[in-house]
Amino acid sequence: MKFSAFNLKEELVNNLTKLGYNEPTKVQEVVIPKALKGENIIVSSATGSGKTHSFLVPIINNLDFNEKLEAIIIAPTRELARQIYNFANEFKQFYPSLIVKNFISGVDYSRDLKSMNNGANIIIATPGKLNSLLKDSSINLSTIKTLVLDEADMLMEQGFIEDIESIINKCSVKPQIEVFSATISKRVESFLKKFIDADYTLTLKDETPTSSTVNHYLINTKHKNINDLVLKFLKIKNPYLLLIFASLKEDVKKMYEFLSMNGYKVGILSGDLESRERKTMLRRINNDEFRIVVCSDIASRGLDILDVSDVLSLNLPSNLEYYYHRAGRTGRNFKSGNSYIFYDSDHTKEVFKLIDSGLKLQYLKFSDDSLVEDLPLIKQVKKNKKIDTELKKDIEKAKYEAKSDKVKPNYKKKVKLAVDKVKRKHRREIIKKDIRRQREERYKQNGNK
């Protein structure tokens, strides 16, 4: 299918071709015709599937270009809002009268207020900043045709519900509302029912939350030092552009500093960076200054970092939806990509959740100078069943010895301490056995050389 198959203006179709957009993605095939008709839409689709142009193309097609505000696009982060703004500004070379404005937190308020009062065709903004500006500005909202909520579940998670409600209620004429996200949670659905008639919604869900061009690998670290394994991973894989994710900002900073000290030129994307620093960092990343970027989950949502070949998760996030957003940074625009996850026997619960969600995983482990195939996790669990049985026996024994015939104060605490002691001892024994095994393997290999 071509963009010319839609009811788009011929000039816009030609302009899309000049920008390199020749064929619509699957989500665009479904969404663009609905959006052109002014229908309310809820779209749940994998990251990297082309959601941004699903709403931008119809908005630009339907603009009157008469200095009136016709569309508002709300994004949860400054980076995502700025990215959408850059996409929209690509069309300015063809439409000189197009006025797109970007209002985000961290930018001078009085300057933004003056800019808003001067008018725009499209406003792209973060919700808190936009809501504040609308309260103080004289801009006319009666001309708005379309309101877009991008990464809607993240908007909910970050507590922007009241701001969004306020913005929608300020529209004197009910606009078309389009909602886009990689996942649509029950909380989002509940919120949307207030504003969208179910007869005019569309939910498009892919079979998997990430692109089908992404391969997912699980790497058993066997309790080895993570820093050493990252260096080994880099030497083995030599990735073109690798994003390394950690759940905590502190871990992001530590990994960034560690890799820098080891001679790697590394970028960093974290919530600790100021707005200007993050903007500069994104520009440098997309200018190919780095082959490695260490990230917190702020970079996993919606950001279009070009040509990411590989993603490495040092751990799994507590909210597993964020894993899919991480993995979605690669395999974009029909390119292939790889997503690797470090785990050990203490973190199999999170991994099983991924498996239960339908994710197909390939299992790897480190050898001396390569990554080799490992047993599937379910077989590893069976293999360790005997060890778990021994642990249970030791725990029961510790509980029995910690208890007394009479119930004394703090006896529960005493039992808990005894159980924790057994678990620590058990874990140390497993690690010691694993280290001994590795030494024996190295000894045998060196003896054969």
C-alpha positions, 0 to 999 in steps of 0.5 A: 500500500502507498500513502496515495491510497489514503484520502490525502491531498496530493501535495502531502503525498508528494511531500511524504515521498520527498521526506523518505516515507514511501509506504505506511506501516501497519498501524498507519494503514489502520489509523490514518483513514480513521483520523482523517474522518475525525474519529476518536481513536485509541491505539495500542501498538508496538514501539517503533511501529510509526505511531507519530506519523499516524497522527501527524500526517492527518493533522497536517492534511486537515490544517487550514493554515490560517494562524488558528490553533487546530491541534494540540499534542501532549507528551509525557516528557520533554524529550518526546515532546521535542522529538515530535516537534522535530518531526512536525517541523520537517514539513515546514520546508513545504508549508512555510506558513506552518506554525508549530510550537513546543512548550516544555518544562524547564524553559522560561515561562514568560517567553513561552507565554508570549509565544503562545499568545502570538498563535500557532497551528500546532502546539506540542507540549508537556501537560503541566507546562501547557496547563499553566500556560493556558490558564494565563494566555489569551489563546482561543481554544474553540478552533481546536480540531484534534487533541493527541495524548501520546504515551498515554499510560506514561502520562497516567503514571506520572500523575498528569491526570488533572492537567489533562482533564483541565486541558480537555475541559478548556476546549469549548468545542469537543475535539477529536481525541487520539490516544497512542501508547505502546500499552493501554492499561486499565487505568488509562481505559477508565480515564478515557471513558470520560472523554471518548465515546466507545462507538468511535474508538479503535484499539489496535494491538500487535501480537507482541509488545515489541517489533517482530524484528527484535531478538530477545536473549537471556544471559545467565550471569551466574552471580559474576561481577556485572562490570566485568561482564559488560566489558566482556559483552562489549568485546564479544559483540562489538555493537554498532550502537548499544543502549545499556539500561539500568533501573536505578539512576545511581546504577546508570551513573556508576556504569557510565563512569566505569565504562568511561574509566575503561576508555570507552566514549559513552553517552548518558541519558538520565533524569539527573541531567538538566533539560539543556544537557539532555537536549545536547546529549540526544543531538550528540547521540544522533550525530553518531558521537557514541557507540554506547549510551547508558540510560535510565528508563526515561530513555525507553519511552518513545524516544527515536534514537537512530540506528540502535543495533542492540539493547542490554538490560543490566536488570529487569525493571519492576514494571515489566512494561518498561522492558518492552519499551527498552527493547523497542529502542531497537528493531525500528523501521523494519530493521533487525535488532537485539535485546539482551537481559542479564539475570541470575538465579535470584531474579528468575521470578521476573523472567518467568513473568516475561515468559508468561507474557508470551515473549520468546527468549533465547538463552545464552551464557558466557564462555571464555571468549564468546556467548554460547547457548544455555539451557532454557530456564525451565530446565535450569530450575529443574536442575536446581530443584534438589538444591532448593529441597535442601534449602527448605530442610535447612530453613525448617531446621533453623526455625525449629532451633530458633523457637522455644517451648514458650513464646517470648518477645521478639521470637518472630524476629529471632526466627526470621534472622535464623532463616535469613542466615541459612539463606545467606549461607546457602547462597554463598555455597552455591556461588563458591561451587560455581566459582570452583566449577569455573576454575576447573573448566579454565584449568582443563582448557589451559591444560589442553593448550 
